[in-house]
């Protein structure tokens, strides 16, 4: 389960007997009209974009899907966006978070950091860390990644890098067809700002 930041919605996943997502109004306690979504897979977690309650990410250990919600006359239209990372990709999701500008960041145990468009789910950019990423968090100025070996890296966000990458190129990188650019100085979406170690 997850709440919207404003507290007006509750998002719930059903995994025991069916695979679906349901959204409830916290004002009435009732399900929102049109907000029951049958899912093709069992997902473990829901992550609602803090900037807009109509953008939701569904996460499982090997997949991430974006859900978009649109208000229509007296109902809602809920759409599960197509997968942007090929389903046959060996992927182990280790961490995730939303950016302030509405992208969804997904880190993998393979050391990839994938950037998804928070509305369409399109894969925008992929880069490779030197070590597997165990967790990520976003501050006002930096993306902070923790790695195996008690290492923290601070990355400066550079969204203009997204304009240099195509969705097809990002999908090839995520599926292993093409090599990912390294997370390094002045390349990719993130720039290394400072490196620290936790003892």
C-alpha positions as semicolon CSV with decimal commas, in nm:
position;residue;x (nm);y (nm);z (nm)
1;X;0,000;0,000;0,000
2;X;0,099;0,361;-0,050
3;X;-0,059;0,702;0,007
4;X;-0,045;1,003;-0,221
5;X;0,162;1,286;-0,076
6;X;-0,150;1,496;-0,019
7;X;-0,316;1,207;0,165
8;X;-0,627;1,200;-0,055
9;X;-0,561;0,858;-0,213
10;X;-0,465;0,510;-0,100
11;X;-0,308;0,277;-0,358
12;X;-0,326;-0,098;-0,288
13;X;-0,189;-0,408;-0,460
14;X;-0,369;-0,740;-0,448
15;X;-0,132;-1,035;-0,477
16;X;-0,286;-1,332;-0,298
17;X;-0,575;-1,441;-0,521
18;X;-0,553;-1,191;-0,805
19;X;-0,305;-0,951;-0,959
20;X;-0,452;-0,602;-0,952
21;X;-0,409;-0,247;-0,828
22;X;-0,697;-0,056;-0,669
23;X;-0,708;0,313;-0,576
24;X;-0,928;0,443;-0,293
25;X;-1,043;0,790;-0,198
26;X;-0,941;0,876;0,157
27;X;-1,226;1,128;0,174
28;X;-1,500;0,869;0,115
29;X;-1,320;0,543;0,190
30;X;-1,455;0,403;-0,139
31;X;-1,271;0,284;-0,449
32;X;-1,230;0,552;-0,715
33;X;-1,446;0,483;-1,019
34;X;-1,239;0,323;-1,297
35;X;-0,929;0,278;-1,080
36;X;-0,913;-0,099;-1,064
37;X;-0,635;-0,226;-1,287
38;X;-0,568;-0,591;-1,370
39;X;-0,194;-0,655;-1,380
40;X;0,002;-0,905;-1,593
41;X;0,249;-0,978;-1,310
42;X;0,256;-0,974;-0,932
43;X;0,415;-0,650;-0,818
44;X;0,557;-0,600;-0,468
45;X;0,563;-0,225;-0,418
46;X;0,388;0,096;-0,522
47;X;0,575;0,426;-0,544
48;X;0,362;0,737;-0,604
49;X;0,525;1,044;-0,760
50;X;0,521;1,308;-0,482
51;X;0,470;1,586;-0,738
52;X;0,157;1,437;-0,899
53;X;-0,068;1,163;-0,762
54;X;-0,164;1,051;-1,115
55;X;0,182;0,901;-1,182
56;X;0,261;0,573;-1,009
57;X;0,542;0,319;-1,040
58;X;0,485;-0,051;-0,973
59;X;0,796;-0,244;-0,874
60;X;0,888;-0,611;-0,845
61;X;1,231;-0,767;-0,813
62;X;1,277;-0,797;-1,190
63;X;1,046;-0,536;-1,345
64;X;0,919;-0,179;-1,317
65;X;0,603;-0,046;-1,483
66;X;0,458;0,305;-1,482
67;X;0,084;0,363;-1,438
68;X;-0,081;0,684;-1,555
69;X;-0,419;0,801;-1,426
70;X;-0,638;1,045;-1,619
71;X;-0,954;1,211;-1,488
72;X;-1,250;1,168;-1,721
73;X;-1,614;1,264;-1,677
74;X;-1,723;1,109;-1,341
75;X;-1,456;0,840;-1,367
76;X;-1,084;0,780;-1,414
77;X;-0,890;0,611;-1,691
78;X;-0,600;0,404;-1,560
79;X;-0,333;0,287;-1,804
80;X;-0,048;0,047;-1,743
81;X;0,230;0,176;-1,965
82;X;0,418;-0,079;-2,177
83;X;0,745;-0,214;-2,036
84;X;1,040;-0,006;-2,151
85;X;1,307;-0,251;-2,038
86;X;1,285;-0,577;-2,236
87;X;1,122;-0,851;-2,026
88;X;1,396;-1,103;-2,109
89;X;1,660;-0,874;-1,957
90;X;1,839;-1,015;-1,652
91;X;1,737;-0,739;-1,413
92;X;1,742;-0,728;-1,032
93;X;1,595;-0,403;-0,899
94;X;1,786;-0,289;-0,591
95;X;1,662;0,069;-0,539
96;X;1,438;0,334;-0,689
97;X;1,317;0,692;-0,643
98;X;1,142;0,978;-0,822
99;X;1,325;1,290;-0,937
100;X;1,182;1,638;-0,881
101;X;1,118;1,668;-1,255
102;X;0,911;1,348;-1,272
103;X;1,158;1,085;-1,391
104;X;1,168;0,751;-1,214
105;X;1,517;0,623;-1,132
106;X;1,577;0,249;-1,103
107;X;1,904;0,102;-0,978
108;X;1,996;-0,263;-1,036
109;X;2,227;-0,510;-0,867
110;X;2,414;-0,521;-1,198
111;X;2,513;-0,157;-1,140
112;X;2,282;0,001;-1,397
113;X;2,100;0,324;-1,322
114;X;1,796;0,351;-1,551
115;X;1,591;0,668;-1,598
116;X;1,225;0,622;-1,696
117;X;0,985;0,893;-1,806
118;X;0,738;0,916;-1,517
119;X;0,436;0,968;-1,743
120;X;0,494;0,732;-2,036
121;X;0,734;0,482;-1,879
122;X;0,975;0,525;-2,171
123;X;1,336;0,440;-2,095
124;X;1,525;0,768;-2,133
125;X;1,876;0,693;-2,019
126;X;2,094;0,416;-1,876
127;X;2,438;0,448;-1,721
128;X;2,670;0,203;-1,547
129;X;2,811;0,247;-1,197
130;X;3,150;0,103;-1,104
131;X;2,993;-0,111;-0,830
132;X;2,644;-0,254;-0,773
133;X;2,405;0,004;-0,626
134;X;2,233;-0,099;-0,303
135;X;2,023;0,213;-0,240
136;X;1,957;0,560;-0,380
137;X;1,809;0,881;-0,250
138;X;1,762;1,222;-0,402
139;X;1,841;1,544;-0,218
140;X;1,780;1,896;-0,343
141;X;2,123;1,909;-0,507
142;X;2,244;1,551;-0,550
143;X;2,159;1,192;-0,622
144;X;2,322;0,984;-0,347
145;X;2,403;0,621;-0,424
146;X;2,531;0,363;-0,178
147;X;2,733;0,069;-0,300
148;X;2,866;-0,264;-0,180
149;X;3,175;-0,193;0,030
150;X;3,016;0,091;0,229
151;X;3,074;0,357;-0,035
152;X;2,857;0,663;-0,086
153;X;2,871;0,856;-0,412
154;X;2,719;1,199;-0,465
155;X;2,610;1,277;-0,822
156;X;2,507;1,609;-0,966
157;X;2,192;1,581;-1,178
158;X;2,227;1,704;-1,536
159;X;1,887;1,655;-1,708
160;X;2,007;1,803;-2,039
161;X;2,191;1,474;-2,096
162;X;1,854;1,310;-2,157
163;X;1,826;1,499;-2,484
164;X;2,135;1,320;-2,616
165;X;1,998;0,968;-2,569
166;X;1,723;0,787;-2,759
167;X;1,478;0,534;-2,609
168;X;1,606;0,268;-2,850
169;X;1,966;0,329;-2,744
170;X;1,866;0,309;-2,375
171;X;1,674;-0,018;-2,431
172;X;1,978;-0,172;-2,606
173;X;2,196;-0,076;-2,309
174;X;1,949;-0,215;-2,054
175;X;1,921;-0,547;-2,241
176;X;2,299;-0,578;-2,270
177;X;2,314;-0,532;-2,649
178;X;2,517;-0,211;-2,615
179;X;2,759;-0,108;-2,338
180;X;2,638;0,151;-2,088
181;X;2,830;0,473;-2,041
182;X;3,010;0,493;-1,708
183;X;2,887;0,721;-1,432
184;X;3,183;0,958;-1,449
185;X;3,279;1,320;-1,478
186;X;3,085;1,510;-1,747
187;X;2,923;1,208;-1,911
188;X;2,569;1,083;-1,891
189;X;2,284;1,210;-1,684
190;X;2,487;1,216;-1,363
191;X;2,821;1,373;-1,291
192;X;3,044;1,263;-1,007
193;X;3,053;1,548;-0,760
194;X;3,211;1,396;-0,451
195;X;3,299;1,052;-0,322
196;X;3,287;0,950;0,044
197;X;3,320;0,633;0,247
198;X;3,112;0,519;0,539
199;X;3,304;0,331;0,807
